[in-house]
């Protein structure tokens, strides 16, 4: 007969308020100034397997003073390892399966809740036994920074100047206190020139006031940067070619307004000089009174 020894991994979750340890307590109320809150955490967690283990979550009820935030922080007695004698199994706290390590949760409004779980390393090679650790949670109220005002930058008020296949976005409300992102907020780049952002590829650029010691970053404004297609230097006549307002001048791509700042009348029809009569991409005729628009695609015949 085979005897199977079971590995049991457990974690004790304890709540600390005002640095006073309350082991095994899952519900503790505390009043701090004008804030009165209750933090609820699970008392224990039994690890079912290596990898992700859901611990339930953290919930907070009560009230916060204006411009205050509640921070719940975690610390591990075993330096984030489940221990059995001399043997250790490392783990990390996380909010979601596959999420980044999390040891602090911030609540700016109550009630609030946050997910909680642990990601445990593979322990199949460890000897059987009971592996435990104690995680201590501390709650405190701090001053909360307000967010900066959202920048007044509207799509309709932006202009775009293409150069070398990218565009410079111009808007008088862009300042050097702002930052922009071209990858949905993954990374941010400081604005270095007031009034404009250069070398933007076609797509969406997000612009916001960056965080300071006094203010959080503002909400971001999304602006669509038009596509810049390239054409060879205009040498007419063209038939049915769709051209954007940029041309090649030997070494660099330049805005078409550098060659034609106005649409000309040729045989009483709108034309790029004598290079060809022009139409909008949808086939409608371009009025002779129009100025050259670097964001539009034209058809030259």
N, C-alpha and C positions, 0 to 999 in steps of 0.2 A: 504494500500500500504506500502510495506517495503522500507525503505531507507537504502542504503548500503553506508557506509563510507569507503573510499579507503585509504589503507596505502601506502604511497609513500616514498621510501628510495632512497636517492641520495647521490652521493659522488663527490665532486669537486676535480679534480686533477690539481695541480698547479706546475709549474716548477720554481726552484730557481737556479740562476747562480751567483756565487761569493757572496752568502748569500743575494742577492737582490731579494726579492719576486716579482714574476711576475704572479699574480693570473689569472687563466683562460687562460693562453697562452699555446698553444699546440706546438709551434715551436719557438725555440730560438737558435741562432747561437752564438758561443763564440770562441775566439782565446786565447790560453794559451801557451805562449812560442812558440815552434815550432809545437804545436798541434792546429788544427783548426777543430772544430766539431760542428755538429748540432744534438740536441736531440729532438726527437718527441715523445710526449705522448698524450693520449686522454685527452681532456679538462674536460669532465664530464663522469660519469657513473651512470646510473639509475639501481638500483637493481631490478631485475625481480622477484626474489624468494629467499627464504632461501637456504643455500647450496652454490654451485659454481655459480659464475657470471663472465663471461668472459669480461675483460675490453679492449681487443684488444691486446695491447703490447707496448713495447718500441722499438724504432728504433734509431740508431745512424749512421750518415754518416760523412765523413771528413777524416782527417789524424791524426795519432799519431806519435810523435817522437819515435825513436828507444828506446827500453827498457822502454817504458811508458805504462800505462794502464789508462783507463777511468772508474771511479766508479760512478754509479748513485745510490743514496740512497734516501729512502723514510722515512718520519716522519708524524705522524698523530696529528692534532690539538686536536682531541677528544680522544687521547690515544686508537686508533683503536676501536672506538665505534661510531655508527650512533646515533645521539641525537635528541630528540624532547622533549623540556622542561626538565622534570625530568626523562624521560624515555630513556633508552639506549639499543641498539642492538649491541652486540660485533661482530667483524669480524677480519679476518686476511688476509693479502696480500699473494698471492701464485703465483707460475709460472704456475702450472697446477692443474687441478681438482684432489683433493686428495693429492696434493703435500705438502711438508713442508712449513712452514711460511717463506716468503722471504721479506726482507726489503732492500736488496742491490743487485745490478747487476754489474758485472765486464766485461769490454770489453778490450781485448788485441789487437784486430785487428778491423779495420773499413773498410767497413761498418759492422754493427752488429745489431742483433735484439734479443729480449727476450720476452717471453710471460708474460702477466700480467692479474691478475684477483683477485677477493676477495671471501672468503668463509664466508658466513654470518650465524650466529646462527639462530635457529628457532624463528621467531618473531610472530607466530600466536596468542600468548597470550597477545601481546602488544596492547595498545590502538591505535586507528587509528590516523594518523597524518603524517606530513612530517619529516622524519629523515634524517639528513645530517651530513657530516663531510668533512673536507678539508685535503687532503694529499699533503704534500710538497715534491717535488723532488729536490735534490741537485746533481750537477755534478761537478766532480773535476778530475784533472789529477795527477797521482802519479807515482813514480818509480815502475817498474815492475821487479820482480825477474825472472831471467832465470831459466830454468829447469836444474837439474843436469844431467850429462852425463849418458846415459843408460848403466847399467853394462854389461860387456863382459862375460856373462855366457850363454853358449850354451849347449843344451841337450847332444850333443855328447861328451862333455868334463866333464860331471857329472858322478859320481859313486854313488852307493847306497848300504848300508850295513844294512841288516835287523837285528833287535833285538826286541824280544818280540812282534812281529806282526807289527811293524812299521819300517821305514827306516831312516837312516841318510844319507842325501845328502851331498856329498863332492865336492867342486870345489875350486881351488886355488884363484879364483877371488872374492869369497865371503868375505866381510869385515864387521866389526862391525859398519860401517857407513850405513849399509843397514837394511831393514826391509822386512818381508815376510807376505803373506796372503794366507790362505787356504780356504777362502770363497769368492772368486771372488772380493776381495778388500773391503769387508764390514768392516773388522777390520784388523789391521796390528800389527805385533809383531817384536820387535827389534831383530836383529841377535846379539847373545852374544858371539859367538865363531867364530873367523876368520877361514874361510876355510870350514865350515860345518853348517848344520842345522839338528838338531836331532828330532826324534820322529814324523816323517811325515807319515800320513796315505796315502794310495794309492789315486791318483787323481792329480789335478793340483795345484802347488804352484807358486805364483807370487812373484818375488823378485825385489826390486827397491832400489835406494838410497833415504833415507828418507829426508824430508824437513829440511832445516836449516834457520838461519836468512838471509843467503846470497843467497840461492838457493831453488827453488821449488823442490819437489820430482821428481825423474826421471820417465821416462816411465818404466813400469814393464816388466820383462822378465818372460815368462811362461815356467815352467819345469814340465814334466810329471813324477810323482813318481810311479814306478811299484807296482803292487799288491804283497803282501807277503802272500802266503798261508802256512798253518802250517801242519806238519806231525808228527806222533809219531816217537820216536827214531828208527832209521833204524835197523830192525832185519829181515834179509832175510830168504828165498827168497820171493820176491814179484812177482805177476803176474798181469800185466796190471794196476798197481797203478800209478797215476800221482803224483809226488812228487815235491815240491819246495825246494829250498835250505835253509831250516831252520828245525831244529829238536828240540824235547823236551828233556831236560836233567834233568828232575826231578822237578825243580821249575821255570825255565825260558826257554824261547825259544832262541836258539842261531843259529848264522849263520852256515850253513853246512860246510863252510871252516874250522870251528873250529874242525870238525871231519875228513873231507877229504879236504885237501888243493889242491890235485891233483886227477884227474880221473885215476884210476888204470887199468892196463891191466890184465885181468883174462881170462885164456883160449884164449888168443889172441883177446879178445873183451873188449870194454870199460865197466868198472864196478865200482860201489862204493864198493871197497874192495871185499868181497865175498857176499855182500848183494843183488846183482842182476845186470844183464846186463842192461845198460841204453840207452835210446833213447830220442831224443827230443820230445816235445809234439806233433809235426806234424808227428811223426813216423819214421823220418830219424835217422840213426845210429849216435851216438856221436863218434867222432874220439878219439882214445886213447890219442892223444897229447893235447886235450883240458884241460883247467883248469876249476875248479868248478866255475860256474857263479851263484851268489846269486840272480840274477834277472830273471832266467829262470826256467821253469817248466820241469821236466824230467819224463819219464815213465820208471819204473824199472820192469824188468821181470826176 
